[in-house]
Amino acid sequence: MSQAEQEPESTTAAPAADDQAATERLGRLRSSIDNIDAALVHLLAERFKCTQEVGRLKAEHDMPASDPAREQRQITRLRALAEESHLDPAFAEKWFNFVVAEVIHHHERLANQH
């Protein structure tokens, strides 16, 4: 068999090996993402346990559900952390605002129960 006849086989084998390696790498990356997602869910659950306690404390002492000054300090802090971590600060702020809105909703509900 001439070299020209063998060449198509070798070029066909290389992409197949590359595809296999890419598929394996994709699987490893997705597994890491799944682990990170699980950790994030657990961390959010812990965070909400703390904020529920804060909400009960605020309700017992007739404190307002929200604290705009603290929220602004947190936004400033989280935006700086995001920048240091090479994460879009606007995204970090959106995430924080989403979480805080849910926390305030819980706090208001607890205040109404008192």
Disulfide bonds with the S-S distance in Angstrom:
none
